[in-house]
Amino acid sequence: MADLYAYTDGACSGNPGPGGWGVLMRAMEGETVAKERELKGGEAETTNNRMELMAAISALEALSRPSKITVVTDSAYVKNGVTGWIHGWKRNGWKTAAKKPVKNAELWQRLDEAQKRHDVTWEWVKGHAGHPENERADELARAGMAPFKG
């Protein structure tokens, strides 16, 4: 069985402003890429955090059956949110510890729902540090944003 990876990234021109998200999905057989798929999209008026979330959501929603997958993100916001903060938010009715509504709650809820079907491992990598798959996800995010830039 292949090891599945999703390298995700979001981009924004202005924050808020036009934005895009990108995903490089890879099925690996040992060190060999068995299959590769690229996803991208964007919005006219959004934020970088929303695009980072959309990349992760899109990766998980693209899987047609329950899978074991490693999602690699350069967003500490996504990694920390989905592996830590989300548990408290759910307990607190989607409120922060300060009793404020969670920003992007509808996307966090969608991500939570999307990951339930899968066995997900979350990994963080430093962005713009020469990580080839992360760089490709960044290119896809910029391509996803392109139609929305004036």
N, CA, C and O atoms as a GROMACS GRO file, in nm:
protein
  600
    1MET      N    1   0.085  -0.120   0.000
    1MET     CA    2   0.000   0.000   0.000
    1MET      C    3   0.089   0.125   0.000
    1MET      O    4   0.188   0.132   0.072
    2ALA      N    5   0.053   0.221  -0.080
    2ALA     CA    6   0.131   0.344  -0.093
    2ALA      C    7   0.114   0.434   0.029
    2ALA      O    8   0.009   0.434   0.094
    3ASP      N    9   0.217   0.510   0.058
    3ASP     CA   10   0.208   0.614   0.161
    3ASP      C   11   0.156   0.740   0.094
    3ASP      O   12   0.206   0.780  -0.012
    4LEU      N   13   0.055   0.802   0.154
    4LEU     CA   14  -0.010   0.918   0.095
    4LEU      C   15   0.033   1.046   0.166
    4LEU      O   16   0.034   1.052   0.289
    5TYR      N   17   0.067   1.147   0.087
    5TYR     CA   18   0.107   1.277   0.140
    5TYR      C   19   0.031   1.387   0.068
    5TYR      O   20   0.005   1.378  -0.052
    6ALA      N   21  -0.006   1.491   0.143
    6ALA     CA   22  -0.064   1.612   0.083
    6ALA      C   23   0.020   1.730   0.133
    6ALA      O   24   0.028   1.755   0.253
    7TYR      N   25   0.082   1.800   0.040
    7TYR     CA   26   0.159   1.921   0.071
    7TYR      C   27   0.068   2.038   0.040
    7TYR      O   28   0.026   2.055  -0.075
    8THR      N   29   0.037   2.119   0.140
    8THR     CA   30  -0.064   2.224   0.124
    8THR      C   31  -0.005   2.361   0.149
    8THR      O   32   0.088   2.378   0.228
    9ASP      N   33  -0.060   2.462   0.079
    9ASP     CA   34  -0.017   2.599   0.102
    9ASP      C   35  -0.127   2.695   0.061
    9ASP      O   36  -0.211   2.665  -0.024
   10GLY      N   37  -0.124   2.812   0.123
   10GLY     CA   38  -0.215   2.920   0.089
   10GLY      C   39  -0.135   3.044   0.056
   10GLY      O   40  -0.022   3.060   0.102
   11ALA      N   41  -0.194   3.133  -0.023
   11ALA     CA   42  -0.128   3.258  -0.059
   11ALA      C   43  -0.233   3.368  -0.064
   11ALA      O   44  -0.350   3.343  -0.092
   12CYS      N   45  -0.190   3.489  -0.035
   12CYS     CA   46  -0.280   3.603  -0.039
   12CYS      C   47  -0.203   3.726  -0.084
   12CYS      O   48  -0.088   3.746  -0.045
   13SER      N   49  -0.267   3.807  -0.166
   13SER     CA   50  -0.208   3.932  -0.210
   13SER      C   51  -0.281   4.043  -0.135
   13SER      O   52  -0.390   4.084  -0.174
   14GLY      N   53  -0.220   4.091  -0.029
   14GLY     CA   54  -0.294   4.174   0.066
   14GLY      C   55  -0.360   4.077   0.163
   14GLY      O   56  -0.380   3.960   0.130
   15ASN      N   57  -0.393   4.123   0.280
   15ASN     CA   58  -0.453   4.033   0.378
   15ASN      C   59  -0.555   4.112   0.460
   15ASN      O   60  -0.518   4.163   0.566
   16PRO      N   61  -0.680   4.126   0.417
   16PRO     CA   62  -0.744   4.048   0.311
   16PRO      C   63  -0.713   4.100   0.170
   16PRO      O   64  -0.663   4.211   0.151
   17GLY      N   65  -0.745   4.014   0.075
   17GLY     CA   66  -0.726   4.044  -0.066
   17GLY      C   67  -0.750   3.919  -0.147
   17GLY      O   68  -0.800   3.819  -0.094
   18PRO      N   69  -0.715   3.921  -0.276
   18PRO     CA   70  -0.728   3.799  -0.356
   18PRO      C   71  -0.634   3.691  -0.300
   18PRO      O   72  -0.521   3.720  -0.261
   19GLY      N   73  -0.683   3.567  -0.298
   19GLY     CA   74  -0.602   3.459  -0.242
   19GLY      C   75  -0.619   3.330  -0.318
   19GLY      O   76  -0.711   3.314  -0.398
   20GLY      N   77  -0.528   3.238  -0.290
   20GLY     CA   78  -0.534   3.107  -0.354
   20GLY      C   79  -0.480   3.000  -0.261
   20GLY      O   80  -0.412   3.028  -0.163
   21TRP      N   81  -0.513   2.878  -0.294
   21TRP     CA   82  -0.464   2.762  -0.220
   21TRP      C   83  -0.415   2.658  -0.320
   21TRP      O   84  -0.462   2.651  -0.433
   22GLY      N   85  -0.320   2.577  -0.275
   22GLY     CA   86  -0.266   2.473  -0.361
   22GLY      C   87  -0.235   2.348  -0.282
   22GLY      O   88  -0.201   2.354  -0.164
   23VAL      N   89  -0.247   2.234  -0.350
   23VAL     CA   90  -0.219   2.105  -0.288
   23VAL      C   91  -0.143   2.017  -0.388
   23VAL      O   92  -0.185   2.001  -0.503
   24LEU      N   93  -0.033   1.963  -0.342
   24LEU     CA   94   0.038   1.859  -0.417
   24LEU      C   95   0.014   1.729  -0.342
   24LEU      O   96   0.059   1.712  -0.229
   25MET      N   97  -0.058   1.636  -0.407
   25MET     CA   98  -0.087   1.507  -0.344
   25MET      C   99   0.004   1.403  -0.407
   25MET      O  100   0.019   1.398  -0.529
   26ARG      N  101   0.064   1.321  -0.322
   26ARG     CA  102   0.156   1.218  -0.370
   26ARG      C  103   0.130   1.086  -0.300
   26ARG      O  104   0.117   1.079  -0.178
   27ALA      N  105   0.124   0.981  -0.381
   27ALA     CA  106   0.126   0.845  -0.329
   27ALA      C  107   0.267   0.793  -0.354
   27ALA      O  108   0.315   0.791  -0.467
   28MET      N  109   0.331   0.751  -0.246
   28MET     CA  110   0.470   0.705  -0.254
   28MET      C  111   0.480   0.554  -0.233
   28MET      O  112   0.418   0.499  -0.142
   29GLU      N  113   0.557   0.490  -0.319
   29GLU     CA  114   0.593   0.349  -0.300
   29GLU      C  115   0.741   0.352  -0.262
   29GLU      O  116   0.827   0.360  -0.349
   30GLY      N  117   0.769   0.347  -0.133
   30GLY     CA  118   0.907   0.364  -0.087
   30GLY      C  119   0.953   0.505  -0.121
   30GLY      O  120   0.892   0.603  -0.077
   31GLU      N  121   1.060   0.516  -0.197
   31GLU     CA  122   1.115   0.647  -0.236
   31GLU      C  123   1.061   0.694  -0.371
   31GLU      O  124   1.095   0.803  -0.418
   32THR      N  125   0.976   0.613  -0.433
   32THR     CA  126   0.927   0.641  -0.569
   32THR      C  127   0.787   0.701  -0.566
   32THR      O  128   0.700   0.655  -0.493
   33VAL      N  129   0.768   0.806  -0.646
   33VAL     CA  130   0.635   0.866  -0.660
   33VAL      C  131   0.551   0.774  -0.748
   33VAL      O  132   0.579   0.760  -0.867
   34ALA      N  133   0.448   0.711  -0.690
   34ALA     CA  134   0.362   0.619  -0.764
   34ALA      C  135   0.253   0.696  -0.839
   34ALA      O  136   0.214   0.657  -0.949
   35LYS      N  137   0.206   0.804  -0.779
   35LYS     CA  138   0.095   0.880  -0.837
   35LYS      C  139   0.102   1.022  -0.782
   35LYS      O  140   0.138   1.042  -0.666
   36GLU      N  141   0.066   1.118  -0.865
   36GLU     CA  142   0.069   1.257  -0.822
   36GLU      C  143  -0.055   1.329  -0.875
   36GLU      O  144  -0.103   1.302  -0.985
   37ARG      N  145  -0.106   1.420  -0.793
   37ARG     CA  146  -0.224   1.498  -0.832
   37ARG      C  147  -0.208   1.638  -0.775
   37ARG      O  148  -0.162   1.655  -0.662
   38GLU      N  149  -0.245   1.738  -0.854
   38GLU     CA  150  -0.236   1.876  -0.808
   38GLU      C  151  -0.374   1.939  -0.805
   38GLU      O  152  -0.455   1.919  -0.895
   39LEU      N  153  -0.400   2.016  -0.699
   39LEU     CA  154  -0.528   2.084  -0.682
   39LEU      C  155  -0.498   2.231  -0.655
   39LEU      O  156  -0.397   2.264  -0.594
   40LYS      N  157  -0.588   2.318  -0.701
   40LYS     CA  158  -0.572   2.460  -0.669
   40LYS      C  159  -0.706   2.529  -0.681
   40LYS      O  160  -0.798   2.481  -0.748
   41GLY      N  161  -0.716   2.645  -0.614
   41GLY     CA  162  -0.836   2.726  -0.622
   41GLY      C  163  -0.808   2.860  -0.558
   41GLY      O  164  -0.697   2.884  -0.510
   42GLY      N  165  -0.909   2.946  -0.558
   42GLY     CA  166  -0.887   3.076  -0.497
   42GLY      C  167  -1.017   3.152  -0.479
   42GLY      O  168  -1.125   3.105  -0.516
   43GLU      N  169  -1.004   3.270  -0.422
   43GLU     CA  170  -1.118   3.358  -0.396
   43GLU      C  171  -1.074   3.502  -0.418
   43GLU      O  172  -0.957   3.536  -0.407
   44ALA      N  173  -1.173   3.585  -0.448
   44ALA     CA  174  -1.144   3.726  -0.477
   44ALA      C  175  -1.108   3.805  -0.351
   44ALA      O  176  -1.023   3.894  -0.356
   45GLU      N  177  -1.172   3.773  -0.240
   45GLU     CA  178  -1.152   3.850  -0.116
   45GLU      C  179  -1.143   3.751  -0.001
   45GLU      O  180  -1.243   3.693   0.041
   46THR      N  181  -1.022   3.733   0.051
   46THR     CA  182  -1.001   3.632   0.154
   46THR      C  183  -0.879   3.668   0.236
   46THR      O  184  -0.822   3.777   0.221
   47THR      N  185  -0.837   3.577   0.324
   47THR     CA  186  -0.716   3.598   0.403
   47THR      C  187  -0.622   3.479   0.384
   47THR      O  188  -0.662   3.372   0.338
   48ASN      N  189  -0.497   3.499   0.421
   48ASN     CA  190  -0.398   3.394   0.411
   48ASN      C  191  -0.440   3.272   0.494
   48ASN      O  192  -0.430   3.158   0.448
   49ASN      N  193  -0.487   3.295   0.617
   49ASN     CA  194  -0.527   3.183   0.703
   49ASN      C  195  -0.641   3.102   0.642
   49ASN      O  196  -0.642   2.980   0.650
   50ARG      N  197  -0.737   3.172   0.581
   50ARG     CA  198  -0.849   3.102   0.517
   50ARG      C  199  -0.799   3.014   0.401
   50ARG      O  200  -0.849   2.904   0.381
   51MET      N  201  -0.702   3.064   0.327
   51MET     CA  202  -0.649   2.988   0.214
   51MET      C  203  -0.567   2.868   0.262
   51MET      O  204  -0.569   2.762   0.199
   52GLU      N  205  -0.494   2.884   0.373
   52GLU     CA  206  -0.421   2.771   0.431
   52GLU      C  207  -0.520   2.662   0.474
   52GLU      O  208  -0.496   2.543   0.451
   53LEU      N  209  -0.631   2.703   0.536
   53LEU     CA  210  -0.734   2.607   0.576
   53LEU      C  211  -0.798   2.540   0.455
   53LEU      O  212  -0.819   2.418   0.454
   54MET      N  213  -0.828   2.618   0.352
   54MET     CA  214  -0.891   2.561   0.231
   54MET      C  215  -0.801   2.458   0.164
   54MET      O  216  -0.850   2.359   0.110
   55ALA      N  217  -0.671   2.481   0.167
   55ALA     CA  218  -0.579   2.384   0.108
   55ALA      C  219  -0.589   2.249   0.182
   55ALA      O  220  -0.600   2.144   0.119
   56ALA      N  221  -0.586   2.254   0.314
   56ALA     CA  222  -0.596   2.131   0.394
   56ALA      C  223  -0.731   2.063   0.374
   56ALA      O  224  -0.738   1.941   0.358
   57ILE      N  225  -0.838   2.142   0.376
   57ILE     CA  226  -0.974   2.088   0.356
   57ILE      C  227  -0.983   2.022   0.218
   57ILE      O  228  -1.034   1.910   0.206
   58SER      N  229  -0.935   2.090   0.116
   58SER     CA  230  -0.945   2.039  -0.021
   58SER      C  231  -0.868   1.908  -0.037
   58SER      O  232  -0.913   1.818  -0.107
   59ALA      N  233  -0.752   1.900   0.027
   59ALA     CA  234  -0.673   1.776   0.021
   59ALA      C  235  -0.753   1.659   0.077
   59ALA      O  236  -0.761   1.554   0.014
   60LEU      N  237  -0.812   1.678   0.196
   60LEU     CA  238  -0.885   1.570   0.261
   60LEU      C  239  -1.016   1.538   0.189
   60LEU      O  240  -1.054   1.421   0.179
   61GLU      N  241  -1.084   1.641   0.140
   61GLU     CA  242  -1.211   1.618   0.070
   61GLU      C  243  -1.190   1.554  -0.067
   61GLU      O  244  -1.284   1.496  -0.123
   62ALA      N  245  -1.069   1.562  -0.122
   62ALA     CA  246  -1.041   1.504  -0.254
   62ALA      C  247  -1.027   1.352  -0.248
   62ALA      O  248  -1.032   1.284  -0.351
   63LEU      N  249  -1.009   1.299  -0.128
   63LEU     CA  250  -0.991   1.154  -0.112
   63LEU      C  251  -1.127   1.085  -0.119
   63LEU      O  252  -1.217   1.116  -0.041
   64SER      N  253  -1.141   0.991  -0.211
   64SER     CA  254  -1.272   0.928  -0.233
   64SER      C  255  -1.302   0.820  -0.130
   64SER      O  256  -1.418   0.780  -0.114
   65ARG      N  257  -1.200   0.771  -0.060
   65ARG     CA  258  -1.226   0.670   0.044
   65ARG      C  259  -1.139   0.698   0.165
   65ARG      O  260  -1.037   0.767   0.154
   66PRO      N  261  -1.178   0.646   0.282
   66PRO     CA  262  -1.099   0.669   0.402
   66PRO      C  263  -0.953   0.627   0.379
   66PRO      O  264  -0.926   0.518   0.328
   67SER      N  265  -0.861   0.714   0.418
   67SER     CA  266  -0.719   0.693   0.388
   67SER      C  267  -0.632   0.730   0.506
   67SER      O  268  -0.671   0.807   0.594
   68LYS      N  269  -0.513   0.673   0.506
   68LYS     CA  270  -0.407   0.713   0.600
   68LYS      C  271  -0.323   0.813   0.522
   68LYS      O  272  -0.268   0.781   0.417
   69ILE      N  273  -0.314   0.936   0.574
   69ILE     CA  274  -0.248   1.043   0.499
   69ILE      C  275  -0.168   1.132   0.593
   69ILE      O  276  -0.206   1.154   0.708
   70THR      N  277  -0.057   1.183   0.542
   70THR     CA  278   0.022   1.283   0.613
   70THR      C  279   0.000   1.416   0.541
   70THR      O  280   0.030   1.429   0.422
   71VAL      N  281  -0.053   1.514   0.614
   71VAL     CA  282  -0.072   1.648   0.558
   71VAL      C  283   0.046   1.733   0.605
   71VAL      O  284   0.070   1.748   0.725
   72VAL      N  285   0.118   1.788   0.508
   72VAL     CA  286   0.236   1.869   0.536
   72VAL      C  287   0.201   2.015   0.505
   72VAL      O  288   0.169   2.048   0.391
   73THR      N  289   0.207   2.100   0.607
   73THR     CA  290   0.170   2.241   0.592
   73THR      C  291   0.282   2.329   0.645
   73THR      O  292   0.357   2.290   0.734
   74ASP      N  293   0.292   2.451   0.588
   74ASP     CA  294   0.387   2.548   0.645
   74ASP      C  295   0.313   2.647   0.734
   74ASP      O  296   0.369   2.749   0.776
   75SER      N  297   0.186   2.617   0.763
   75SER     CA  298   0.103   2.704   0.845
   75SER      C  299   0.095   2.652   0.989
   75SER      O  300   0.029   2.551   1.016
   76ALA      N  301   0.162   2.722   1.080
   76ALA     CA  302   0.152   2.685   1.222
   76ALA      C  303   0.007   2.701   1.268
   76ALA      O  304  -0.040   2.626   1.354
   77TYR      N  305  -0.064   2.798   1.211
   77TYR     CA  306  -0.206   2.823   1.242
   77TYR      C  307  -0.288   2.696   1.217
   77TYR      O  308  -0.366   2.654   1.303
   78VAL      N  309  -0.272   2.635   1.101
   78VAL     CA  310  -0.347   2.513   1.068
   78VAL      C  311  -0.300   2.397   1.156
   78VAL      O  312  -0.382   2.329   1.216
   79LYS      N  313  -0.170   2.375   1.162
   79LYS     CA  314  -0.116   2.262   1.239
   79LYS      C  315  -0.156   2.271   1.386
   79LYS      O  316  -0.207   2.174   1.443
   80ASN      N  317  -0.133   2.387   1.450
   80ASN     CA  318  -0.166   2.403   1.591
   80ASN      C  319  -0.316   2.400   1.614
   80ASN      O  320  -0.363   2.344   1.714
   81GLY      N  321  -0.391   2.459   1.522
   81GLY     CA  322  -0.536   2.462   1.536
   81GLY      C  323  -0.597   2.324   1.532
   81GLY      O  324  -0.680   2.288   1.616
   82VAL      N  325  -0.558   2.244   1.432
   82VAL     CA  326  -0.622   2.114   1.412
   82VAL      C  327  -0.571   2.008   1.510
   82VAL      O  328  -0.643   1.912   1.539
   83THR      N  329  -0.450   2.024   1.561
   83THR     CA  330  -0.398   1.924   1.654
   83THR      C  331  -0.416   1.964   1.801
   83THR      O  332  -0.401   1.881   1.890
   84GLY      N  333  -0.449   2.091   1.826
   84GLY     CA  334  -0.459   2.136   1.964
   84GLY      C  335  -0.581   2.220   1.995
   84GLY      O  336  -0.672   2.175   2.065
   85TRP      N  337  -0.582   2.340   1.943
   85TRP     CA  338  -0.685   2.438   1.980
   85TRP      C  339  -0.827   2.391   1.954
   85TRP      O  340  -0.918   2.424   2.030
   86ILE      N  341  -0.847   2.315   1.848
   86ILE     CA  342  -0.982   2.277   1.805
   86ILE      C  343  -1.059   2.202   1.914
   86ILE      O  344  -1.181   2.213   1.923
   87HIS      N  345  -0.987   2.125   1.996
   87HIS     CA  346  -1.055   2.047   2.100
   87HIS      C  347  -1.122   2.139   2.203
   87HIS      O  348  -1.235   2.114   2.244
   88GLY      N  349  -1.052   2.244   2.242
   88GLY     CA  350  -1.110   2.342   2.335
   88GLY      C  351  -1.222   2.421   2.271
   88GLY      O  352  -1.324   2.448   2.334
   89TRP      N  353  -1.203   2.458   2.144
   89TRP     CA  354  -1.307   2.533   2.074
   89TRP      C  355  -1.437   2.453   2.069
   89TRP      O  356  -1.545   2.508   2.092
   90LYS      N  357  -1.427   2.325   2.039
   90LYS     CA  358  -1.546   2.241   2.032
   90LYS      C  359  -1.614   2.231   2.169
   90LYS      O  360  -1.736   2.241   2.180
   91ARG      N  361  -1.533   2.212   2.274
   91ARG     CA  362  -1.587   2.206   2.411
   91ARG      C  363  -1.656   2.336   2.449
   91ARG      O  364  -1.757   2.335   2.519
   92ASN      N  365  -1.601   2.449   2.402
   92ASN     CA  366  -1.652   2.582   2.438
   92ASN      C  367  -1.756   2.635   2.338
   92ASN      O  368  -1.786   2.754   2.338
   93GLY      N  369  -1.812   2.546   2.254
   93GLY     CA  370  -1.914   2.590   2.158
   93GLY      C  371  -1.856   2.685   2.054
   93GLY      O  372  -1.921   2.784   2.017
   94TRP      N  373  -1.735   2.656   2.006
   94TRP     CA  374  -1.667   2.735   1.902
   94TRP      C  375  -1.638   2.877   1.950
   94TRP      O  376  -1.651   2.974   1.875
   95LYS      N  377  -1.598   2.885   2.077
   95LYS     CA  378  -1.551   3.011   2.135
   95LYS      C  379  -1.406   2.989   2.181
   95LYS      O  380  -1.368   2.878   2.218
   96THR      N  381  -1.328   3.095   2.177
   96THR     CA  382  -1.190   3.088   2.224
   96THR      C  383  -1.189   3.086   2.377
   96THR      O  384  -1.293   3.100   2.440
   97ALA      N  385  -1.071   3.070   2.434
   97ALA     CA  386  -1.057   3.074   2.580
   97ALA      C  387  -1.103   3.208   2.634
   97ALA      O  388  -1.148   3.218   2.749
   98ALA      N  389  -1.092   3.314   2.552
   98ALA     CA  390  -1.137   3.448   2.592
   98ALA      C  391  -1.286   3.469   2.565
   98ALA      O  392  -1.336   3.581   2.573
   99LYS      N  393  -1.358   3.360   2.532
   99LYS     CA  394  -1.503   3.362   2.508
   99LYS      C  395  -1.543   3.439   2.382
   99LYS      O  396  -1.658   3.480   2.368
  100LYS      N  397  -1.448   3.458   2.292
  100LYS     CA  398  -1.476   3.525   2.163
  100LYS      C  399  -1.505   3.416   2.059
  100LYS      O  400  -1.455   3.304   2.071
  101PRO      N  401  -1.585   3.450   1.957
  101PRO     CA  402  -1.609   3.351   1.851
  101PRO      C  403  -1.477   3.315   1.781
  101PRO      O  404  -1.392   3.402   1.758
  102VAL      N  405  -1.461   3.188   1.750
  102VAL     CA  406  -1.341   3.141   1.679
  102VAL      C  407  -1.343   3.199   1.537
  102VAL      O  408  -1.443   3.188   1.466
  103LYS      N  409  -1.231   3.260   1.497
  103LYS     CA  410  -1.220   3.311   1.360
  103LYS      C  411  -1.219   3.193   1.263
  103LYS      O  412  -1.156   3.091   1.290
  104ASN      N  413  -1.288   3.208   1.152
  104ASN     CA  414  -1.293   3.104   1.048
  104ASN      C  415  -1.357   2.974   1.098
  104ASN      O  416  -1.324   2.866   1.050
  105ALA      N  417  -1.449   2.987   1.194
  105ALA     CA  418  -1.510   2.868   1.256
  105ALA      C  419  -1.570   2.774   1.153
  105ALA      O  420  -1.559   2.652   1.168
  106GLU      N  421  -1.634   2.827   1.049
  106GLU     CA  422  -1.699   2.738   0.951
  106GLU      C  423  -1.595   2.655   0.876
  106GLU      O  424  -1.622   2.541   0.838
  107LEU      N  425  -1.477   2.711   0.853
  107LEU     CA  426  -1.371   2.634   0.787
  107LEU      C  427  -1.308   2.533   0.883
  107LEU      O  428  -1.274   2.422   0.842
  108TRP      N  429  -1.291   2.570   1.008
  108TRP     CA  430  -1.241   2.474   1.107
  108TRP      C  431  -1.337   2.357   1.121
  108TRP      O  432  -1.295   2.242   1.132
  109GLN      N  433  -1.468   2.386   1.121
  109GLN     CA  434  -1.569   2.281   1.133
  109GLN      C  435  -1.564   2.190   1.010
  109GLN      O  436  -1.577   2.068   1.022
  110ARG      N  437  -1.544   2.250   0.893
  110ARG     CA  438  -1.536   2.172   0.769
  110ARG      C  439  -1.409   2.084   0.771
  110ARG      O  440  -1.412   1.969   0.729
  111LEU      N  441  -1.297   2.140   0.820
  111LEU     CA  442  -1.173   2.063   0.830
  111LEU      C  443  -1.189   1.948   0.930
  111LEU      O  444  -1.144   1.837   0.904
  112ASP      N  445  -1.253   1.976   1.042
  112ASP     CA  446  -1.277   1.874   1.144
  112ASP      C  447  -1.359   1.759   1.085
  112ASP      O  448  -1.329   1.642   1.108
  113GLU      N  449  -1.462   1.794   1.011
  113GLU     CA  450  -1.549   1.695   0.946
  113GLU      C  451  -1.469   1.615   0.843
  113GLU      O  452  -1.480   1.492   0.837
  114ALA      N  453  -1.389   1.684   0.762
  114ALA     CA  454  -1.312   1.620   0.655
  114ALA      C  455  -1.209   1.521   0.711
  114ALA      O  456  -1.185   1.417   0.651
  115GLN      N  457  -1.150   1.553   0.825
  115GLN     CA  458  -1.045   1.465   0.877
  115GLN      C  459  -1.101   1.345   0.952
  115GLN      O  460  -1.029   1.248   0.975
  116LYS      N  461  -1.229   1.350   0.990
  116LYS     CA  462  -1.289   1.238   1.065
  116LYS      C  463  -1.283   1.107   0.988
  116LYS      O  464  -1.268   1.000   1.047
  117ARG      N  465  -1.295   1.114   0.856
  117ARG     CA  466  -1.299   0.993   0.772
  117ARG      C  467  -1.161   0.929   0.756
  117ARG      O  468  -1.151   0.814   0.714
  118HIS      N  469  -1.057   1.003   0.791
  118HIS     CA  470  -0.922   0.959   0.759
  118HIS      C  471  -0.835   0.942   0.884
  118HIS      O  472  -0.871   0.988   0.993
  119ASP      N  473  -0.723   0.876   0.866
  119ASP     CA  474  -0.620   0.865   0.969
  119ASP      C  475  -0.514   0.967   0.928
  119ASP      O  476  -0.428   0.939   0.845
  120VAL      N  477  -0.520   1.086   0.989
  120VAL     CA  478  -0.436   1.198   0.945
  120VAL      C  479  -0.322   1.224   1.042
  120VAL      O  480  -0.342   1.232   1.163
  121THR      N  481  -0.204   1.238   0.986
  121THR     CA  482  -0.087   1.285   1.061
  121THR      C  483  -0.057   1.425   1.007
  121THR      O  484  -0.051   1.446   0.886
  122TRP      N  485  -0.038   1.520   1.097
  122TRP     CA  486  -0.010   1.659   1.058
  122TRP      C  487   0.137   1.689   1.079
  122TRP      O  488   0.192   1.663   1.186
  123GLU      N  489   0.201   1.745   0.978
  123GLU     CA  490   0.342   1.785   0.988
  123GLU      C  491   0.356   1.930   0.947
  123GLU      O  492   0.290   1.977   0.854
  124TRP      N  493   0.444   2.002   1.018
  124TRP     CA  494   0.474   2.141   0.984
  124TRP      C  495   0.613   2.146   0.923
  124TRP      O  496   0.706   2.082   0.972
  125VAL      N  497   0.627   2.224   0.815
  125VAL     CA  498   0.758   2.252   0.756
  125VAL      C  499   0.773   2.403   0.745
  125VAL      O  500   0.674   2.475   0.732
  126LYS      N  501   0.895   2.450   0.751
  126LYS     CA  502   0.922   2.593   0.735
  126LYS      C  503   0.893   2.631   0.590
  126LYS      O  504   0.944   2.568   0.498
  127GLY      N  505   0.812   2.736   0.572
  127GLY     CA  506   0.778   2.782   0.437
  127GLY      C  507   0.893   2.858   0.374
  127GLY      O  508   0.976   2.916   0.443
  128HIS      N  509   0.897   2.856   0.241
  128HIS     CA  510   0.997   2.930   0.163
  128HIS      C  511   1.138   2.897   0.207
  128HIS      O  512   1.225   2.984   0.214
  129ALA      N  513   1.160   2.768   0.237
  129ALA     CA  514   1.292   2.725   0.284
  129ALA      C  515   1.352   2.620   0.190
  129ALA      O  516   1.440   2.544   0.229
  130GLY      N  517   1.303   2.616   0.066
  130GLY     CA  518   1.360   2.526  -0.032
  130GLY      C  519   1.308   2.383  -0.025
  130GLY      O  520   1.366   2.294  -0.088
  131HIS      N  521   1.199   2.359   0.050
  131HIS     CA  522   1.137   2.226   0.055
  131HIS      C  523   1.062   2.209  -0.078
  131HIS      O  524   0.963   2.278  -0.101
  132PRO      N  525   1.107   2.119  -0.167
  132PRO     CA  526   1.053   2.114  -0.304
  132PRO      C  527   0.901   2.098  -0.313
  132PRO      O  528   0.837   2.164  -0.394
  133GLU      N  529   0.844   2.010  -0.230
  133GLU     CA  530   0.699   1.988  -0.237
  133GLU      C  531   0.623   2.108  -0.183
  133GLU      O  532   0.517   2.143  -0.235
  134ASN      N  533   0.676   2.172  -0.078
  134ASN     CA  534   0.613   2.292  -0.026
  134ASN      C  535   0.621   2.406  -0.128
  134ASN      O  536   0.527   2.483  -0.144
  135GLU      N  537   0.734   2.415  -0.196
  135GLU     CA  538   0.749   2.519  -0.300
  135GLU      C  539   0.648   2.497  -0.412
  135GLU      O  540   0.592   2.593  -0.465
  136ARG      N  541   0.624   2.369  -0.449
  136ARG     CA  542   0.526   2.338  -0.554
  136ARG      C  543   0.386   2.374  -0.506
  136ARG      O  544   0.307   2.430  -0.582
  137ALA      N  545   0.354   2.344  -0.382
  137ALA     CA  546   0.222   2.381  -0.327
  137ALA      C  547   0.205   2.533  -0.330
  137ALA      O  548   0.096   2.584  -0.359
  138ASP      N  549   0.312   2.606  -0.301
  138ASP     CA  550   0.310   2.752  -0.306
  138ASP      C  551   0.284   2.801  -0.449
  138ASP      O  552   0.205   2.894  -0.471
  139GLU      N  553   0.350   2.739  -0.547
  139GLU     CA  554   0.326   2.775  -0.688
  139GLU      C  555   0.180   2.751  -0.726
  139GLU      O  556   0.119   2.833  -0.794
  140LEU      N  557   0.126   2.639  -0.681
  140LEU     CA  558  -0.015   2.608  -0.710
  140LEU      C  559  -0.108   2.709  -0.644
  140LEU      O  560  -0.207   2.750  -0.704
  141ALA      N  561  -0.077   2.750  -0.521
  141ALA     CA  562  -0.158   2.850  -0.451
  141ALA      C  563  -0.156   2.983  -0.527
  141ALA      O  564  -0.259   3.049  -0.540
  142ARG      N  565  -0.038   3.020  -0.576
  142ARG     CA  566  -0.029   3.145  -0.653
  142ARG      C  567  -0.106   3.134  -0.785
  142ARG      O  568  -0.167   3.231  -0.830
  143ALA      N  569  -0.101   3.016  -0.846
  143ALA     CA  570  -0.178   2.993  -0.970
  143ALA      C  571  -0.328   2.998  -0.940
  143ALA      O  572  -0.406   3.047  -1.021
  144GLY      N  573  -0.369   2.947  -0.823
  144GLY     CA  574  -0.509   2.951  -0.783
  144GLY      C  575  -0.557   3.094  -0.759
  144GLY      O  576  -0.674   3.126  -0.781
  145MET      N  577  -0.466   3.178  -0.714
  145MET     CA  578  -0.498   3.319  -0.686
  145MET      C  579  -0.502   3.403  -0.814
  145MET      O  580  -0.576   3.502  -0.822
  146ALA      N  581  -0.424   3.364  -0.914
  146ALA     CA  582  -0.404   3.447  -1.034
  146ALA      C  583  -0.533   3.501  -1.099
  146ALA      O  584  -0.536   3.619  -1.135
  147PRO      N  585  -0.637   3.420  -1.115
  147PRO     CA  586  -0.758   3.473  -1.180
  147PRO      C  587  -0.828   3.584  -1.102
  147PRO      O  588  -0.909   3.658  -1.157
  148PHE      N  589  -0.795   3.596  -0.972
  148PHE     CA  590  -0.862   3.694  -0.888
  148PHE      C  591  -0.783   3.823  -0.868
  148PHE      O  592  -0.832   3.919  -0.809
  149LYS      N  593  -0.660   3.824  -0.916
  149LYS     CA  594  -0.577   3.944  -0.903
  149LYS      C  595  -0.611   4.040  -1.015
  149LYS      O  596  -0.623   4.002  -1.132
  150GLY      N  597  -0.628   4.167  -0.978
  150GLY     CA  598  -0.670   4.267  -1.075
  150GLY      C  599  -0.567   4.303  -1.179
  150GLY      O  600  -0.593   4.387  -1.265
   0.00000   0.00000   0.00000
